[in-house]
Amino acid sequence: MTMLSIIRPLAILLLASLTRAAVLIDFQVAQPPPVPKDAKQCTIQILQRDFAFSFGDAEVVQFTLGIFTFQNVEIWRTSTPEPTRGDAILHATFFASSPKHPPAKKSDLIIPLSTLRNDTGNDASVPPAFSNTVQIFAELYASGNGNEEFWYFNAANEFISSLPSGTAGGQGPFREVRLLVDGKVAGTAFPYATIFTGGIVPTAWRPITSYGALDLPTYFLDLTPFVPLLTDNAPHNFSIDVVSAEDDHTILQNWFVSGLLQIVTDASPLRTTGKMILYDATPFAQTSTTGSVERISDSIGTGAFYSQWNTNLVDTFSYPLNINLTILTQDGSSFEATFDHSYDRDLLPFPLTLRSNIQERQLAGGFFVTAPTGNTGNGTNNNIFSYSDSQGNTFNRQVNAALNNITLDQQGGTLASSTKLHESTPTKNDNLFGKARLPGDRSNGKQ
């Protein structure tokens, strides 16, 4: 699992091989992996799949969401570049340890929290494996799909009746991911709004995807205070669910959720004993709803998580998002949108990993025109990205794209490469796109 966490930053480049055309590259701006440059490495192809405009088409693949697991433990969640007809090709690079570069630190045991069901809830009965446990850390995967793909664009129920039909979904724009241990809320996460490459205006996401589309963020919790309750040699139930801020706390369908536990054990095989001195947690987040029917496209998620139970874990984040969607024709066949999207996060998820700080701002936009002969349009995508970590690694990149071409690409920092990370690869089919998926469970365009 430790090696896989090193590989993950590499696995955010998907190649779409167009039929009888050049390879189209769709990439997410991110830092190179903080590994020694002289380490022995091996790159292999691990996946090739023909998606061919297959979103929602069960004959090829049910969804473009990709989940990679190892022994039922999810290790990476991604999505395919939906606007492209052709193959998706995925490569992974492995780095070998050596006396000069010893293996990374790792936990003693990893337990999956997943049934891998494609619905909102996920209950996993965990076997009695905690006898001499001293620390437990959870990592959660959660992404809204189907009617919940544009959850951040949803309107609070009190405003739905004032909006034109199909403008937005209900149940509000707030989502809380909860982890419960034997029915008790053990921790919560507030998810980042991921815009997939077929979302709203597909032309804005070629060749640069929205941040998080190819490497969806994960969320971390310290469950160490629950150790005294879990070392009784009995099975325990871990549940992951997603709730809203509406009175009934329900959501639309569906979210894919899973998780894993990283367990640190004591050198002694003796059972860990103790007790939880205080438990004080409300079942749901305390929220308030304000708004008007004139403006429903602004969203911002902020928060902080600190743990000082024998360790110091940090997760301070801000995810501001502004979307302006304009329908240009009465029949909805032509529309445009602009996006101002940021991912700012100071993160120390486990005591065995690096503390990192990521600052990413993306200004994107585009127009989209649908017609019986095919869907066309164009877009722009400007990114300013910076990364630093507790080992002194740094990386910064400013990269812009317009009309399917890279127009500016500057990088610096200790992790920067001496060669260009991505080249423009326009093809004769670059002006053709699949359907655009819109808030309110709408889709526009020829498939």
Summary of the structure (lengths in Angstrom):
residues: 447
radius of gyration: 22.3
end to end distance: 38.9
largest distance: 71.5
contacts: 1422
relative contact order: 0.17
helix: 7%
strand: 43%
